[in-house]
Structure formats: C-alpha cells, structure tokens
Amino acid sequence: MASRSTANFLDLASGDLLDVPRTPRSLPRVMTAPGIISELDDYGSNDGDSESSSVYRERKIIVANMLPLHAKKDGQSGKWCFSLDEDSILLQLKNGFSPEMEVIYIGSLKVEIDPNEQEEVAQKLFDNFNCVPTFLPHDLQKNFYIGFCKQQLWPLFHYMLPMCPEHGDRFDRQLWQAYVSANKLFADKVMEIINPEEDSVWVHDYHLMVLPTFLRKRYNRVKLGFFLHSPFPSSEIYRTLPVRDEILRGLLNCDLLGFHTFDYARHFLSCCSRMLGLDYESKRGHIGLDYYGRTVYIKILPVGIHMGRLESVMNLPSTFAKVKEIRDQFMGKKLILGIDDMDIFKGISLKLLAVEQLLRQHPALRGKIVLVQIVNPARGSGKDVHEAQKEAYLAAERINEAYGSSNYKPVILIDRPVPRFEKTAYYALAECCIVSAVRDGMNLVPYKYIVCRQSTPLMDEALGLQIGSPRTSMLVVSEFIGCSPSLSGAIRVNPWDIDAVADALELAITMQESEKQLRHEKHYRYVSSHDIGYWSRSFMQDLDRACQDHYSKRCWGIGLGLRFRVVSLSPGFRKLTIDHIVSAYKRTHRRAIFLDYDGTIISQSSIIKTPSPEVISVLTTLCNDPCNTVFIVSGRGRSSLGQWFVSCEMLGIAAEHGYFIRWGGTSEWETSPLSSDLDWIKIVEPVMRLYTEATDGSCIEQKESALVWHHQDADSDFGSCQAKELLDHLENVLANEPAVVKRGQHIVEVKPQGVSKGLVAEKVLSRMVDSGRPPDFVMCIGDDRSDEDMFESILSTVSSPSLPSAPEIFACTVGRKPSKAKFYLDDTSDVVKLLQCLASSSRPRPRQLPQMRVSFESVF
C-alpha cells in the first residue's frame, strides 16, 4: 500500500520536535528551466511530471549537510556577507563536470539566520552562488546534528558501541525523530527546485541517509546517487542500531551508492544480505543489488584532491616564507608530520606512544627526529574529546621530558587554527608523514603530502632546488583508513601495535633514497590522475549508466513510512485480476493449468508442507471439469506428492522438475528417458558432503534423480559464499557428465541434463494438440527460477503453427519481481483465492481419464 503524500513521513515521529512548519516556499522565483517559472506543488503525481522546456539545461543538484559557504555578519550594516569555501570538496567536485553544467547546492549554513531574514538570504544565495539553504529550527538542528549524527551515527560507524552510559550515548528515539524530520526538510528543498526528468541528485554522507526515501516517493524515476564519506561498519556493529532497516532501505532507494573502499561496500552488502535477504552479483564489472526490480549499483572509488587548488597555495609568497622559516628552525633534523582532527578515532595518542617507543629503542635518533603534530579543532564535543586532548598533551610532555633538552623537543604539538599555507609548508619539508587513525573514512592528508613533496617550479626556485630533480616521500598509514588501499607504496600499520608503528617510522626514516623516489613516483602518478575531478566525473558517469533503464519499465511505490520502495518492472507486467481471468476461463473450453507447489499454493515459510483441505478441495473441483487439464509441476519427490494428492484422481503430477510424470491418480509413473544415466550422483554426493561438514546449518536432500544442498539454516553470508564455491566446484567436476548444476534460493541443485519444468509444459500441450483438443486457455503459476522455464516454454509452444489459433495465456509469477511472466499475484493466499474463483466457475462432473497415453519417447 502506498501513500501519495510525502507529508505522512512526519507521522513516524512524535513530540515537540516535529512541530515544524512546512518548509516555506522561500524561493518562489526559482527557474527550473529557461523561461519557465516552476510552482511545483508538494503533492504532485507519483511520477513527478513537471513542465519542462525543449532547450532545458541539465543540472546537478548536490545535497549535503552544509553548504560550501563562509558566512559573516557585517558589524556596521548588520547584513550577512557570504563567500565560497574554496577548500570544500563539494565545491571542488565541479572540476569533473563540463563548464556548461549548472550545479546547485542544497544544505544548511554554519550560522543561524533569523526567520525574518531567511527569505532574503535564500534568494541572495541562490542568485549569487546557486545555493539553496535549508533552515532548520535551532532545537531540530541541535538534536539532528549534535544529537543523532554526532552522538549516535558517528561513533557507531567508527565501531564504538554504547556498552555502558559512560561509554557513548544510548539510542534515543527523540533524536531519531529529529534526524527523520531534518531529512524531510532537506528533501523538501530538493523538491522545490528539481526537474525530475532531467536533473541528477547527488546526496553526500551519513547525515542524509533517509533523504532518498522521501525523494524516491515523490519522484519514482529520479536519478539519485549517494556517497558515504565515512566508514560503513561490519554487520555485527551495524545490526545493533535499532533503526537499521530504515536506514538501509533509505540507501537502497538510490540508483548508485559510493564507498571509499571495498571493505566499506562489502560491509554494506553483508548488512543487506543478513537483514533484508538481498543478494548481489557482479554485472559486467559493476556490483549490483536487485531491489524490487531495480538494480542498485555499488561504486568503490576514494575521493581525490584538487590539484590546482593545492598547487596554487604552494606558489604563494607566504608559503615560500614559511618553508624557509621551518627549514631554518629544524635544520639538521628529520621532520615527521602528523595532521589530525582532535578526535578519539584519529589515534593521536597511539602515534605519540609509537614515537616514544622509537626513541627508546633507537637512541641514535634522539636529537635527529621531530614529530610535528598539527591538531585541527575538534568537530565534536564531549568528555571523549577532552580525554583525548588531555592524553595527547600528557604523552607529549612525558616524551619531551624524557628525550628532549633545552634546545630540542622531539614532539611539537600545534593546537591552534593553522592556515593552509603553513600546513603546505610542513607538507613540503616533512621526510615522513604518518596517519595512524584507528578508524577513518577518507583521510586526504597523505594525498596532500605527496603533491606538496612533488613541489612546483616556483617553489623549487624559491628554495634554490633544481627544477625537475628527483623527489621523495614516505608514508606510514593505518590500514583502517579509506585511502590505505590506494597507496600501495606506503608502509601500512596496525595503529594499535605500537612496536610495529615504531618500526615503520624507523624504516621510513632510514630507507634508501632510491627506494623513496620509486614509492613517491608511484604515489604521485595515482594521486595526480585520480583527483577530485576524476572522482566526480566517474561517479556521475556511473549514475547515468545506472539510470539508463528508468523509462523502459513501469514503476510504482509500495510500503508506508520509511519502508517505502519502488517496484520497477517491465511495461507489460501487471497484477492478474480475478475478473479478467474468470471471464476468459468461462468463454474457453480446452484449458491447461500448470501449478508449482512450494511458494505457489503452499507458502515457503509454512512449517506444514502438506496441502490443506482447502487446496485439495479446489484442485479436485478444477480437475473434475472435463474442460481442464491440471498439473502440479514441482521439484519435490514423487512419493510425497503422490501421497499428498492421492484423493485428486484426475490431477496430473510432474515430480522432480518432470523427471517423473503421472497423468492421473490411476496412472503409472513415467520416467524421463533423456537422462537415465545417474552415475554422476556418485561424484556429486562426496563433494556435497564435504561442504555440508564445513558449513554448519547446511544439509543434503537426496532425491531419486537429483541432489540438493540446502543452506537456509546456515549463516547467511557464509552459506552464500559456500554455495557459490560449491557451484563452481560441481560445474568443474561435472563438465563431461549428463547433469546440470543450478543455484536457487538457499539451495544448490544437481539434476539430469535435459529435465526441466518447461519440458513438462511442452509435453502436456503437445498431447492436447495431438489428441485433437488444442488448448484455448493456458494458465501457469510459479514463484522461482525453475518456473521461468515453464513460462518461456508455454510462450514458445503456443506460438507454434500446429495450433489453429493462439490461446489466451496467463503466465503468472508469485510476488512482484522480474519475470518472463506477464502477470503477478502477491502471495500464496492470492493464488488460492484465484483458484477458488476459477473452481466456482467450473462445471464439474465425474469423468474418466482419456484412454490415450503418450509416453516420453513419443514426445521427445
């Protein structure tokens, strides 16, 4: 069930936090296309159709928590003054777009604007900077950002669990409601300006993870990408979040999801598998998740830096002067550089302990090395930050007392705002840069260090260096940061292992110059070619690719609240209505009906697998109609099926996907002659037994013609991994055997070659034609991959020239999902209800089975 209004999402929360007025239309003159003023209503159609111009200019809408702006109030006029933040990644990513591309930014300001000034400021920012501000009420902003984002999501995504009240903040439902409300207001701003058929929306970071749900609900086909700049935790950590499903579903409402590393993407995919039962696969090199007929693509690419911006800072006279000053200050000493935020996850104290260990183990280095640790202002607050700051100062003081002197300090802490030119000077002079964060999303410090060590001609001239001379750089990086995988020449360390970090620093300092040069050249090639322009351009190219099929499918929304999602299927795919099929049923006289068993007339989740009296009754009624030929086509064995349906004397049964077939209760079972050689079972059984012993919760089902390995009760990730491996293993050992290996839902099945449900349908229909009773009505209902063979076979068989006229075909799958069938029913209860309606329209009377029998050999 889908609600057509986005406003009902606010019903998710309660309390004063949600007494927020609807977002004012602060931008009444926003132009969504040249010459056209848009007055989009908040309650438009589900497809989000809007008026557009034939000369429309494509735009990129960038949505983030904060706008790339500096704000300052003029003391004399009292007016707000704004300027672009040239160091913002959001602003720099424009380098990847063509100059003609219009980019619009949506986000909050770092200052609080009086409500009376908001409309004027909003218009000014849009006119001058293409920025659309989201004004959150003070209490909402506090609970959204400081509360939920920084106190709950940020620690959790960095692997810190609130095990006790003294160690992190427990989940607070009121803060979650503020998070949802803030995301809704951000989405409202997007809706004010978007042209949904043309614009692309790129949402950034963990602050806005449910925004895609609001946007997808309003515009089913919007081109929507999301990039997570923080780590994504393992499923064992993430699953502790009480609102885990809502956030996952929010992200899955995007078309493309970006992560810095494969580890972060793998953790996300694992969460989707464990909590939502979704599988993923690689499609032509791109990882894709199938989510209700939509493919959600996963992109793995770390963000880069703005080369031009950094090089321009290197060429400033203030940078030259600072470089000379620092060089004179540390003459004769090797400089080790660290630049980190004051954060408990940056590992500053661990870095200092490693330097202390280095000086303790290598007395010769005392007086020759200096660690300059620049501490950026903390982005958060609280006792954790204060404790980290205190620990760092105590460690630095202890090291300086033990190994320093009156004119030498081995550790220098710079705990003040450091201008960009000064940081650049330190980068240029450091022999080694160390980043020892215990958990970090994307740390750009190593990239900046590499570029600054490469220097520029003007910098070389100022320092008296030969232009083009070989350069060196050495990096010691934590294996837990996002850029670590892309820096193959760096010395990777476990920041918790103090001895290993100390050894890495010693190696970096003493390494031969030729080796340093090779490592530097390798890193510089990567950093210079994978800059921020490359990152944004690559992301948008993949987003366009992910959205290329948007208008080739039918879309509709289902689910309430944050469980909303879009079902996207082929244009001809629709729900099978009872009136429609009953009408066709009544006007036809030679009907073929094929029914799968598990998942079709019996629920997969049902513990009792035997058919209910209700099912037996309706099948008996259908079979007693002389116009009907009814078959159960199942993968189950013939003994259980024959026993369960013994009272349905006129019912045909195809067991084990058609390896055994019986035309009625008094008929004998016929065996397929296609694959009478079952010697391959002796090969398969020991292999499956090996995987069963190694996979707790798995088991083997022995059929007469097939072997099935089940892993439904195993760990979802491990079971899926083992199933893929078993599939490959069996395909190799059975390469020359008359058997096929198929993977289904929580199973791997090996069955005879040439046996399928599709051949059963073909056989039955051929028999009807040969007997002079070609079908004028064909219905086939199934729910899994094996039933797709039936759908395909029926469509090809009924188009045969041997039929005098094309019958009415009702190929129907259970559940809304991609299928070769043209119709769907929601669940097994719908199937039974449909069969009951058909049975009530039947004219049952006792009849005898046709005397003519057709063997397998006569058909195949």
Secondary structure as GFF3:
##gff-version 3
##sequence-region A 1 860
A	DSSP	three_ten_helix	6	12	.	.	.	ID=ss1
A	DSSP	three_ten_helix	16	18	.	.	.	ID=ss2
A	DSSP	beta_strand	31	33	.	.	.	ID=ss3
A	DSSP	beta_strand	36	37	.	.	.	ID=ss4
A	DSSP	beta_strand	59	66	.	.	.	ID=ss5
A	DSSP	beta_strand	69	73	.	.	.	ID=ss6
A	DSSP	beta_strand	80	84	.	.	.	ID=ss7
A	DSSP	alpha_helix	89	92	.	.	.	ID=ss8
A	DSSP	three_ten_helix	93	96	.	.	.	ID=ss9
A	DSSP	beta_strand	102	108	.	.	.	ID=ss10
A	DSSP	three_ten_helix	115	117	.	.	.	ID=ss11
A	DSSP	alpha_helix	118	129	.	.	.	ID=ss12
A	DSSP	beta_strand	131	133	.	.	.	ID=ss13
A	DSSP	alpha_helix	138	141	.	.	.	ID=ss14
A	DSSP	pi_helix	142	153	.	.	.	ID=ss15
A	DSSP	alpha_helix	154	157	.	.	.	ID=ss16
A	DSSP	alpha_helix	173	193	.	.	.	ID=ss17
A	DSSP	beta_strand	200	204	.	.	.	ID=ss18
A	DSSP	three_ten_helix	206	208	.	.	.	ID=ss19
A	DSSP	alpha_helix	211	218	.	.	.	ID=ss20
A	DSSP	beta_strand	223	227	.	.	.	ID=ss21
A	DSSP	alpha_helix	235	238	.	.	.	ID=ss22
A	DSSP	alpha_helix	244	252	.	.	.	ID=ss23
A	DSSP	beta_strand	256	259	.	.	.	ID=ss24
A	DSSP	alpha_helix	262	276	.	.	.	ID=ss25
A	DSSP	beta_strand	280	283	.	.	.	ID=ss26
A	DSSP	beta_strand	286	291	.	.	.	ID=ss27
A	DSSP	beta_strand	294	300	.	.	.	ID=ss28
A	DSSP	alpha_helix	307	314	.	.	.	ID=ss29
A	DSSP	alpha_helix	317	329	.	.	.	ID=ss30
A	DSSP	beta_strand	334	341	.	.	.	ID=ss31
A	DSSP	alpha_helix	348	361	.	.	.	ID=ss32
A	DSSP	three_ten_helix	363	365	.	.	.	ID=ss33
A	DSSP	beta_strand	369	376	.	.	.	ID=ss34
A	DSSP	alpha_helix	383	403	.	.	.	ID=ss35
A	DSSP	beta_strand	411	414	.	.	.	ID=ss36
A	DSSP	alpha_helix	420	429	.	.	.	ID=ss37
A	DSSP	beta_strand	432	435	.	.	.	ID=ss38
A	DSSP	alpha_helix	445	454	.	.	.	ID=ss39
A	DSSP	alpha_helix	457	463	.	.	.	ID=ss40
A	DSSP	beta_strand	475	478	.	.	.	ID=ss41
A	DSSP	three_ten_helix	484	486	.	.	.	ID=ss42
A	DSSP	beta_strand	491	493	.	.	.	ID=ss43
A	DSSP	alpha_helix	498	510	.	.	.	ID=ss44
A	DSSP	alpha_helix	513	529	.	.	.	ID=ss45
A	DSSP	alpha_helix	532	546	.	.	.	ID=ss46
A	DSSP	three_ten_helix	550	552	.	.	.	ID=ss47
A	DSSP	beta_strand	554	558	.	.	.	ID=ss48
A	DSSP	three_ten_helix	561	563	.	.	.	ID=ss49
A	DSSP	beta_strand	565	569	.	.	.	ID=ss50
A	DSSP	beta_strand	574	575	.	.	.	ID=ss51
A	DSSP	alpha_helix	578	586	.	.	.	ID=ss52
A	DSSP	beta_strand	591	595	.	.	.	ID=ss53
A	DSSP	alpha_helix	613	623	.	.	.	ID=ss54
A	DSSP	beta_strand	628	633	.	.	.	ID=ss55
A	DSSP	alpha_helix	638	644	.	.	.	ID=ss56
A	DSSP	beta_strand	652	655	.	.	.	ID=ss57
A	DSSP	three_ten_helix	656	658	.	.	.	ID=ss58
A	DSSP	beta_strand	660	662	.	.	.	ID=ss59
A	DSSP	beta_strand	670	671	.	.	.	ID=ss60
A	DSSP	alpha_helix	681	694	.	.	.	ID=ss61
A	DSSP	beta_strand	699	702	.	.	.	ID=ss62
A	DSSP	beta_strand	707	710	.	.	.	ID=ss63
A	DSSP	alpha_helix	716	733	.	.	.	ID=ss64
A	DSSP	beta_strand	739	744	.	.	.	ID=ss65
A	DSSP	beta_strand	747	752	.	.	.	ID=ss66
A	DSSP	alpha_helix	757	770	.	.	.	ID=ss67
A	DSSP	beta_strand	777	782	.	.	.	ID=ss68
A	DSSP	alpha_helix	785	797	.	.	.	ID=ss69
A	DSSP	beta_strand	808	814	.	.	.	ID=ss70
A	DSSP	beta_strand	823	825	.	.	.	ID=ss71
A	DSSP	alpha_helix	828	840	.	.	.	ID=ss72
A	DSSP	alpha_helix	856	859	.	.	.	ID=ss73
###
